[in-house]
């Protein structure tokens, strides 16, 4: 029987859209200089851009990516490492490093800092893009699985509901399939 929409699919779809909506401006801010949109960073100012990146990236990483952290932590607890272990470690490392780089850039060596602005490079957009793309993959997988389940249920509905029983005297009788032994 069809129990309605898959709650995991509904949740992941919502997380994906929130992630996508916040990741697109984050990508524009960070990759803009490479496609002729560098004036945006210059107009706003480097320190302000870094704080905006933190504000845009945090909900994507912490809320949209939360299921991956939960699954990653579980995989470490039971020592069955998988894709979620890698996602959790990579995104956590990028996020933690980036937060420190925004809050306390002075603790980094000069080689880490931009010679003009003194800012340290951050990886909020990389972490947000990873979370958003993995969410997209999960949504696609859940939709495919749901479609497969519907197809199997449709095939089962095509199965015969009755059977024709030929009695010893040669007569035929139609009986419900449950009564056939």
CORLINHU-V22434 format. One line per field, one symbol per residue. ss: DSSP state (@ for helix, = for strand, . for the rest). phi: phi as a letter, one per 40 degrees, with the letter a starting at -180 (. if undefined). Layout:
ss = ???
phi = ???
This chain:
ss = ......@@@@@@@@@@@@@@@@@@@@@@@@@@@@@..@@@@@@@.@@@@@@@@@@@@@@@@@@@.@@@@@@@@@@@@.....@@@@@@@@@@@@@@@@@@@@@.@@@..@@@=......=...@@@@@@@@@@@@@@@@@@@@@@@@@@@@@@@@@@@...=====.....=====@@@..
phi = .ccgcccccccccccccccccccccccccccddcbgbccccccchccccccccccccdcccccccddcccccccccccfbcadcccccccccccccdccccccbcccccdccccccbgcccbbccccccdcccccdcccccccccccccccccccccccccbbcbccccgcbbcbcdcccb
